[in-house]
């Protein structure tokens, strides 16, 4: 009976290492196969709880890294990025009327039990991730409704993007005194509030993980951003053009549990954005080695 007693029917995490803003630790149980598999992460639909309180149940998403090592540092960097974005959203909410913004901060947890059924569904569904009982994961509250990317991580907006979301991105640059800008604004409008997840920060110090494109990312955002009446008085980079004709992008709808590393936009824009300038020493980690061939990008 020994080997059979070691088999578990469910996937379950331990209580989270980090706490939510109310100071509580959550644990999660989730399905045997991922709802979404991206190039870097796999995401599973599940439920999260506080302790033994069944009534605390909330829908959630549990995210795994597909490969690599040192997950804890990367996940903690991700949590810090989301927490910084949420702090800025809270400040923005106090200064503006209209819909409020909430940015979900994920929780770091370690697996407790991995179901023996995972192998069965891995064969049936044809995915590669092998779940171990000591894997580290991120737990996020699930966003219901139509999940939309309003502003992508380069600062490009969907058609008819709510002005308040564009202004929030600009506000983060203003409030941080030019040290960073928050992009990748995605989520849905729920009961008069925008609930958002997976923001990407570009910072002058490049301290927010692998998607932080530093000063290049900040410049790229302002190359696409057009101020509205909410943010027209905010601080801007000295080199930024005040009026930039934005590209028009279609709404992109995807599941909340889709990998946040693979968001793409298909542009309907017929003209490239106005020229903007990068120092060649930036090494265009955003644009790649062939940046000199890209229209509208100039080096000095």
Secondary structure, DSSP 8 states (H G I E B T S, - for coil): -HHHHT--SSEEE-S-SS--TTS--EEEEE-SS-SEE-SSEEEEEEEEEETTEEEEEEEEEEEEESS-S-HHHHHHHHHHHHHHHHHHHHHHHHH--SSEEEE---EEEEEEE--THHHHHHHHHT------TT-EEEEEE---S--EEEE-TTS-BBTT--HHHHHHHHHHHHHTTTSEEEE-EEEEEETTEEEEE--EEEETT--S-TT--HHHHHHHHHHH----TTTTTS---TTS-S------B--EE--TTS-TT-----B--SS----EEE-GGGTTTTT-TTGGGSTTEEE-
